[in-house]
């Protein structure tokens, strides 16, 4: 069942990945970001695409699927994230 969910998520996220590949990273200062729950982000240093699930001042809570089809979650400083516009 986990594999089915992962495949569905991979199909869902494909348009976002293509759109990201065709644009530059957001160049705004972190305080100018207007993140919303549901936005797609990535760590500036690389890693999986993540979905914003919560915001608290400059901390952003995210969830993602890892390579082994497990759901991961974590909270990151907004300055460490790249936003898909």
C-alpha positions as CSV (number, residue, x, y, z in Angstrom):
1,X,0.0,0.0,0.0
2,X,2.8,2.4,0.8
3,X,4.2,1.9,-2.7
4,X,0.8,2.9,-4.2
5,X,0.8,6.1,-2.2
6,X,4.3,6.9,-3.2
7,X,3.6,6.3,-6.8
8,X,0.5,8.6,-6.6
9,X,2.6,11.3,-4.9
10,X,5.3,11.0,-7.5
11,X,2.7,11.5,-10.2
12,X,1.2,14.4,-8.4
13,X,4.5,16.2,-7.8
14,X,5.9,15.8,-11.4
15,X,4.4,19.1,-12.7
16,X,5.9,20.9,-9.8
17,X,9.3,19.4,-10.5
18,X,9.2,20.3,-14.2
19,X,8.1,23.9,-13.3
20,X,10.9,24.2,-10.8
21,X,13.5,23.0,-13.3
22,X,12.4,25.7,-15.7
23,X,12.8,28.6,-13.2
24,X,15.4,30.2,-10.9
25,X,15.3,29.8,-7.2
26,X,13.3,32.6,-5.4
27,X,15.7,35.4,-4.9
28,X,13.7,37.4,-2.3
29,X,15.0,37.9,1.2
30,X,13.6,35.3,3.6
31,X,11.4,37.8,5.4
32,X,9.7,38.6,2.1
33,X,8.6,35.0,1.6
34,X,4.9,34.6,1.9
35,X,4.8,30.9,2.6
36,X,1.5,29.2,3.0
37,X,0.6,25.7,4.1
38,X,0.6,23.5,1.1
39,X,3.6,25.3,-0.6
40,X,6.4,23.1,-2.0
41,X,9.9,23.8,-0.7
42,X,13.4,22.2,-0.7
43,X,16.4,22.8,1.5
44,X,18.8,25.2,-0.1
45,X,21.5,22.5,0.2
46,X,19.3,20.0,-1.7
47,X,17.2,17.1,-0.7
48,X,13.6,16.0,-1.3
49,X,10.7,18.2,-2.3
50,X,8.7,19.0,0.9
51,X,5.2,20.3,1.6
52,X,4.8,23.1,4.1
53,X,2.4,21.9,6.8
54,X,2.9,24.6,9.4
55,X,4.4,28.0,10.0
56,X,5.6,29.6,13.3
57,X,7.5,32.9,13.0
58,X,10.7,31.9,11.1
59,X,10.2,28.2,11.5
60,X,8.6,26.1,8.8
61,X,7.2,22.6,9.5
62,X,7.4,20.3,6.5
63,X,6.6,16.7,5.5
64,X,8.0,14.6,2.6
65,X,8.5,11.1,1.3
66,X,12.1,9.7,1.5
67,X,13.7,7.2,-0.9
68,X,12.3,4.2,1.1
69,X,8.7,5.4,0.8
70,X,8.5,6.6,4.4
71,X,7.0,9.9,5.4
72,X,9.5,12.3,7.0
73,X,8.8,15.5,8.8
74,X,10.8,18.3,10.3
75,X,11.0,21.9,11.2
76,X,13.5,24.2,9.4
77,X,14.5,27.9,9.6
78,X,12.8,29.7,6.7
79,X,16.3,30.9,5.6
80,X,17.3,27.4,4.9
81,X,14.5,26.8,2.3
82,X,14.1,27.4,-1.4
83,X,10.5,28.1,-2.4
84,X,8.9,27.0,-5.6
85,X,6.9,29.9,-7.0
